[in-house]
Amino acid sequence: MSEYVGQVCTTCLELLGTVSPSIFFASLASTLIGVVVLLYLFLFAVAFKPRSSFAEEMKYRTLAEDGQITKPRQLPCWQDSWERARKQTPNKRDLLIEKPEVFMSVVVPAYNEEERLVGMLEETVDYLEEAYGTSATNGGQGKKGKTTRQRKANGGQSNGHAVATTSDSSKGWEVLIVSDGSIDKTEQVAFTFAQNHGVPSDSVRVITLTENRGKGGAVTHGMRHARGQYVVFADADGASKFADLGKLVEACEQAQDASGRAVAVGSRAHMVGSEAVVKRSKLRNFLMHSFHLILWLLTPHATAKIKDTQCGFKLFSRASLPDIIPYMHSEGWIFDVEMLMLAEFARIPVAEVPVGWREVKGSKLNVVWDSIGMAWGLFVLRASWGLGVYRRT
């Protein structure tokens, strides 16, 4: 067998010697070009293509002043205004996003989260009230000695009112719960929480996606309609310590460039070796380290240096949104990486900040299949941006 193989190789070399160098290199170049074209066409076929939003998904429901659930209202959309101005402005760098109406917007992607959402909202709203609400009490005391909130109209001076009407630009907040095709009572749970906790009118907005888009699609959709000076997305399970939002804001303010652009990434990297991580299965830890290796190999330099790209707790300054959100393609688990890559492409400063985190039961992540899907998604994402299938146009 070995002799036969040797004879074939010898014959091939002899035939190759009869080919002129110009024909050889032309054939080699043609082959390489053909491979690149085939790869491009393959990527074009499999690359992520986010669907357009349905008309009903451009609306939201909230609580009226009397505590009742409103009929669907039209969502504001800074991206629509920005894109209209972009078509009319010769110098794209002079484009500015609409001014914020509140200081902090919180986007919560939620898919069948009726069991876990309340705990997250309690921690979130309490922190937002304390940090970014205006001081007003009704003289009563809620549980655990906390001040009971009052519900007033946007023009009033209720604690944490949705629209900042004071001269203090660091006040005002909103929570956008994006129900990603949920078939349980996620939306009703959100409204019941707002009613029972006296959450200010129009400060908790529920957006219903008709069809499931995936976590990335839900987050991107919510961020298109955020009104905050800062926009953070946080997982509905409440795994991240929401009180650490202050650390993200501080890091964002320190890192921002002359245009006010910056991203602060919550990180669990400091917890490697902690009890929460050690208790995970060996398979899950192995897949985690494997993903980090693939991430390091495939992503651009700055993104590859981020130790924890997948923590569901990331803060964006409003000025950074137009360089990221309009160009998003991934709607699955890998969307975090695309956001960070887009930030790197646009030279937006990114700060990684250690945050508190705990394991919460009920995750919808399939460790094996979703890990494989994330690796495949990362390859498609990097190749599509590298070969020009995706473009910032």
NUSE-39232 format. One line per field, with one value per residue (C-alpha): x, z, y. Coordinates in Angstrom, 1 decimal. Each point is the difference from the previous one (the first is absolute). Layout:
NUSE-39232
xx: [X; ...];
zz: [Z; ...];
yy: [Y; ...];
END
This chain:
NUSE-39232
xx: [0.0; 2.8; 1.8; -3.2; -0.5; 3.7; -0.5; -3.1; 1.9; 2.9; -2.3; -1.7; 3.3; 1.1; -3.2; 0.2; 3.6; -1.4; -2.3; 1.4; 0.3; -2.5; -2.7; 0.7; -0.3; -3.0; -1.7; 0.9; -1.3; -3.3; -0.4; 0.5; -2.4; -2.6; 0.4; -0.5; -3.0; -1.6; 0.7; -1.6; -3.1; -0.2; 0.2; -2.5; -2.4; 0.5; 0.7; -2.4; -2.8; -2.1; -3.6; -1.8; -2.3; -3.7; -2.2; -1.4; 3.5; 0.6; -2.5; 0.1; -2.4; 0.5; -1.9; -2.2; -0.3; -2.8; 2.0; -1.8; 1.7; -0.1; -0.8; 3.1; 1.9; 2.5; 3.6; 2.5; 2.8; 3.3; 1.3; -2.8; 0.7; 3.8; -0.3; -2.2; 2.5; 2.8; -1.4; -0.1; 3.4; 3.1; 2.4; -1.1; 2.3; -2.1; -3.1; -1.3; -2.5; -3.2; 0.5; -0.8; -3.2; 1.1; 3.4; -0.2; -1.7; -0.1; -0.7; -1.1; -0.4; -2.6; -1.1; -2.4; 1.4; -3.1; 1.9; 3.1; -1.0; -1.4; 3.2; 2.0; -2.5; 0.0; 3.8; 0.0; -2.8; 1.2; 3.5; -1.3; -2.3; 2.8; 2.7; -1.9; -3.5; -1.0; -0.7; -3.7; -1.8; -3.6; 1.1; -0.7; 2.5; 0.1; 1.4; 3.4; -0.2; 0.2; -1.9; -3.2; 0.0; -2.6; -1.5; -0.4; -0.1; 3.2; -0.3; -0.2; 2.8; -0.4; 2.9; 1.7; -2.4; 0.5; 0.8; 2.6; -1.7; 2.6; 3.1; 2.0; 1.1; 0.9; -3.6; -2.7; -0.1; -2.0; -0.1; -0.8; -1.1; 0.2; -2.2; 1.6; -3.0; -0.8; -2.9; -0.2; -1.0; 3.2; -1.8; -2.8; 2.6; 1.8; -3.2; -1.0; 3.4; -0.3; -3.5; 0.8; 3.2; -1.3; 2.4; -0.4; -2.2; 1.7; 3.3; -0.4; -0.8; -0.9; 0.8; -1.5; 1.9; -2.5; 2.6; 3.0; 3.2; 2.5; 1.7; 2.2; -3.0; -2.0; 2.8; 0.7; -3.7; -0.2; 3.1; -1.4; -2.8; 1.9; -0.2; 2.9; 3.3; 1.3; -1.5; 0.7; -1.3; -0.5; -1.1; -3.5; 1.4; 1.6; 3.3; 2.1; 0.0; -1.9; 1.4; 3.3; -1.6; 1.7; 3.4; -0.9; -1.2; 3.2; 2.2; -1.9; 0.4; 3.7; 0.5; -2.1; 1.7; -0.5; -3.3; -1.3; 0.2; 0.8; -1.0; 0.3; -0.1; -0.9; 2.4; 0.0; 3.7; 1.0; -2.2; 2.0; 0.9; -2.9; -2.5; -2.7; 2.3; 1.6; -3.4; -0.8; 0.3; 3.4; -1.6; -1.4; 3.4; 1.8; -2.4; 0.4; 3.8; -0.3; -2.2; 2.4; 2.8; -2.1; -0.9; 3.6; 0.9; -2.8; -0.8; 1.9; 2.8; -2.0; -3.0; 2.2; 1.6; -3.4; -0.1; -3.8; -2.0; -3.1; -1.1; -3.5; 0.7; 1.4; -0.3; 0.1; 0.2; -2.7; 2.6; 1.4; -3.3; 0.0; 3.3; -1.2; -3.8; -0.7; 2.6; -1.0; -0.7; 0.2; -3.2; 1.2; 2.3; 3.1; -1.4; 2.2; 3.1; -1.3; -0.8; 3.5; 1.5; -2.0; 1.2; 3.5; -0.5; -1.4; 2.9; -2.4; 1.8; -1.1; 0.6; -0.4; -1.3; -0.2; -3.6; -1.8; -1.7; -1.7; -1.3; -3.8; -2.0; -2.2; 2.5; -1.2; 3.5; 0.7; 3.6; 1.1; -2.1; 0.1; 3.8; 0.3; -2.4; 2.0; 3.3; -1.6; -1.6; 3.3; 1.6; -2.8; 0.1; 3.7; 0.2; -2.9; 1.5; 3.5; -1.1; -2.4; -3.3; -0.9; 0.9; -0.4; -2.0];
zz: [0.0; 0.9; -3.3; -1.9; 1.8; -0.7; -3.7; -0.1; 1.7; -2.4; -3.0; 1.3; 0.5; -3.5; -1.5; 2.2; -1.4; -3.5; 0.9; -0.6; 3.2; -1.4; -0.5; 3.4; 1.9; -2.0; 0.9; 3.7; 0.0; -1.6; 2.5; 2.9; -1.4; -0.6; 3.7; 1.2; -2.2; 1.1; 3.7; -0.6; -1.6; 2.8; 2.7; -1.8; 0.1; 3.7; 1.5; 2.6; -1.5; 2.7; -0.9; -0.2; 2.9; -0.4; 0.5; 3.3; 1.3; -0.3; 2.9; 3.7; 3.0; 3.4; 3.0; -0.1; 2.9; 1.5; 0.0; -2.9; -3.0; -3.0; -3.6; -2.3; -0.5; -2.7; 1.0; -0.5; -2.3; -0.1; -2.8; -2.4; 0.5; -0.2; -3.3; -1.5; 0.9; -1.3; -3.5; 0.0; 1.6; -2.3; 2.9; 2.0; 2.9; 0.9; 0.7; 3.5; 1.7; 1.5; 3.5; 2.9; 2.0; 3.1; 1.4; 0.1; -2.3; 1.0; -2.7; 1.2; -2.6; 1.3; -1.4; 2.2; 3.2; 2.2; 2.7; 0.2; -1.1; 3.3; 2.0; -2.7; -0.2; 3.8; 0.1; -3.2; 0.9; 3.6; -1.3; -2.7; 2.4; 2.5; -2.6; -2.7; 1.4; 1.4; 3.7; 0.9; 2.6; 1.2; 3.6; 0.0; 0.5; -2.2; 0.9; 1.6; 0.8; -3.6; -1.1; -1.9; -3.5; -1.4; -3.4; -1.8; -3.6; -1.9; 0.8; 3.7; 2.5; 0.9; 1.0; -3.1; -2.5; -3.6; -1.6; 1.7; 0.5; 2.4; -0.9; 1.4; -3.1; 2.3; 0.9; -1.7; -1.0; -2.0; -0.3; -3.4; 0.4; -3.5; 0.1; -2.7; -1.2; 3.5; 0.4; 3.8; 2.3; -0.3; -1.1; 2.6; 2.7; -1.0; 0.2; 3.3; 1.5; -1.2; 1.5; 3.3; 0.5; -0.9; -2.9; -1.6; -3.0; -3.4; 1.6; -0.6; -3.7; -1.3; -3.7; -1.6; -2.8; -2.1; -0.8; 2.0; -1.3; 2.4; 2.9; -2.3; -2.1; 3.1; 1.4; -3.2; -0.5; 3.5; -0.4; -3.2; 2.1; 3.1; 1.2; 2.5; 0.1; 0.9; -1.1; 1.8; -0.8; 2.8; 0.0; 1.4; 2.4; 2.2; 0.1; -0.2; 3.1; -1.3; 2.6; -1.8; -2.8; 1.8; -0.7; -3.7; -0.2; 1.7; -2.4; -3.0; 1.0; 0.6; -3.3; -2.4; -2.9; -1.2; -1.5; 3.2; -1.3; 2.3; 0.9; 3.4; 0.2; 3.2; 0.5; 2.0; -0.8; 3.6; 1.1; -1.7; 2.7; 2.2; 1.5; -2.6; -2.8; 1.6; 0.7; -3.7; -1.9; -1.5; -3.5; 0.4; 1.2; -2.8; -2.6; 1.6; -0.3; -3.5; -1.0; 1.4; -2.0; -3.2; 0.8; 0.5; -3.4; -2.1; 1.4; -0.6; 2.4; 2.5; 0.1; 0.6; 3.0; 1.8; 2.5; 0.3; -3.2; 1.0; 3.3; -0.5; 1.6; -2.4; 0.0; -3.0; -0.1; -2.3; -2.4; -0.7; -1.1; -3.6; -0.6; 1.2; 0.0; -3.7; -1.2; 2.2; -1.7; 2.6; 1.9; 2.0; 2.9; -1.8; -0.4; 2.9; -2.1; -3.0; 2.1; 1.4; -3.5; -1.3; 2.9; -0.9; -3.7; 0.9; 2.5; 2.9; 3.4; 1.9; 3.7; 1.7; 3.5; 2.7; 1.1; 2.5; -1.4; 1.2; -1.6; -0.6; -0.8; -3.1; -2.7; -3.5; -1.3; -1.2; 1.0; -2.9; -2.9; 0.7; 0.5; -3.4; -1.5; 1.6; -1.5; -3.4; 0.4; 1.0; -3.2; -2.2; 1.7; -0.3; -3.6; -1.1; 1.4; -1.2; -3.6; -0.4; 0.1; 2.8; -0.5; 2.0; -2.7];
yy: [0.0; 2.4; -0.7; 0.7; 3.4; 0.8; -0.7; 2.2; 2.9; -0.4; 0.1; 3.1; 1.8; -0.9; 1.4; 3.1; 0.5; 0.2; 3.0; 3.4; 2.2; 2.6; -2.6; -1.6; 3.3; 1.1; -3.3; 0.4; 3.5; -1.1; -2.7; 2.3; 2.6; -2.8; -1.1; 3.6; 0.5; -3.3; 0.9; 3.4; -1.5; -2.5; 2.7; 2.1; -3.0; -0.9; 3.5; 1.3; 2.1; 1.7; 0.3; 3.3; 1.0; -0.5; 3.1; -1.3; -0.4; 3.7; 0.6; -0.4; -0.2; 1.5; 1.1; 3.1; 2.4; -2.0; -3.2; -1.6; -1.5; 2.3; -0.8; -0.4; 3.2; 0.9; -0.5; 2.8; -1.1; 2.0; -2.3; 1.0; 3.7; -0.6; -1.9; 2.7; 2.6; -2.2; -0.1; 3.8; 0.7; 0.0; -0.3; -3.1; 0.9; 3.1; -2.1; 0.2; -2.3; 1.4; 1.5; -2.3; 0.4; -2.0; -0.8; -3.8; -2.5; -3.7; -2.5; -3.4; -2.8; -2.5; -3.3; -1.9; 1.6; 0.0; -1.9; 2.1; 3.5; 1.3; -0.4; 1.8; 2.8; 0.5; 0.4; 2.2; 2.4; 0.5; 0.9; 2.3; 1.8; 0.5; 1.0; 1.9; 0.8; 3.4; 0.0; -0.1; -2.1; -0.4; -0.3; -3.7; -2.8; -3.1; -3.4; -0.1; 3.7; 1.1; 3.1; -0.7; 1.4; 2.3; -0.2; 3.3; 1.3; 0.7; 3.7; -0.6; -0.3; -3.6; -2.2; -1.3; 1.5; -1.2; 3.4; 2.1; 3.4; 1.4; 1.9; -3.0; -2.0; -3.0; -0.7; -2.0; -3.7; -2.5; -3.8; -1.5; -3.7; -1.6; -3.1; -2.1; -2.0; -1.2; -2.4; 0.0; 2.9; 2.0; 3.2; -0.3; -0.6; 3.2; 2.0; -1.5; 0.8; 3.6; 0.3; -1.6; 2.0; 3.4; 0.4; 3.5; 0.3; -0.7; -1.0; -3.8; -0.7; -3.4; -0.7; -3.1; -1.7; -2.0; -2.7; -1.1; 1.7; -1.2; 1.8; 2.1; 1.1; 0.9; 2.1; 1.8; 0.7; 1.5; 2.1; 1.6; 1.4; 1.0; 3.6; 0.0; 1.9; -3.5; -3.3; -3.2; -3.5; -2.4; -3.6; -0.8; -2.6; 2.6; -1.9; 3.2; 2.3; 2.9; 2.4; -0.3; 2.2; 2.9; -1.5; -0.3; 3.6; 1.2; -2.0; 1.2; 3.6; -0.4; -1.9; 2.1; 1.8; 3.6; -1.0; -1.5; -3.6; -2.8; -3.6; -1.6; -3.8; -1.8; -2.8; -3.2; -0.8; 0.7; -2.9; -2.7; -2.4; 1.2; -2.4; 1.0; -1.0; -3.1; -1.5; 0.0; -3.3; -0.8; 0.0; 3.5; 1.3; -1.8; 1.6; 3.4; -0.1; -1.4; 2.9; 2.5; -1.6; 0.2; 3.6; 0.9; -1.5; 1.4; 3.5; 3.3; 0.9; 2.3; -2.4; -3.0; 1.7; 0.2; -2.8; -0.4; 0.9; -1.9; 1.6; 1.3; 3.4; 2.6; 3.8; 2.3; 3.8; 1.4; 1.5; -3.5; -1.5; 1.2; -1.7; -3.3; -0.7; 0.8; -2.5; -3.0; -3.3; -2.7; -0.7; -3.0; -0.6; 1.3; 3.6; 1.3; -0.7; 1.8; 3.1; 0.0; -0.5; 2.9; 2.1; -0.9; 0.8; 3.4; 0.6; 0.3; -0.4; -3.1; -0.5; -3.4; 0.2; -2.7; -0.5; -2.3; -3.0; -3.1; -3.2; 0.0; -3.1; -0.1; 0.9; -0.8; -0.5; -3.5; -0.3; -2.4; 1.1; 3.7; -0.1; -1.6; 2.5; 2.9; -1.3; -0.3; 3.4; 1.6; -1.4; 1.2; 3.4; 0.5; -1.2; 2.0; 3.2; -0.9; -0.8; 2.9; -1.9; 2.4; 3.7; 3.2; 1.8];
END
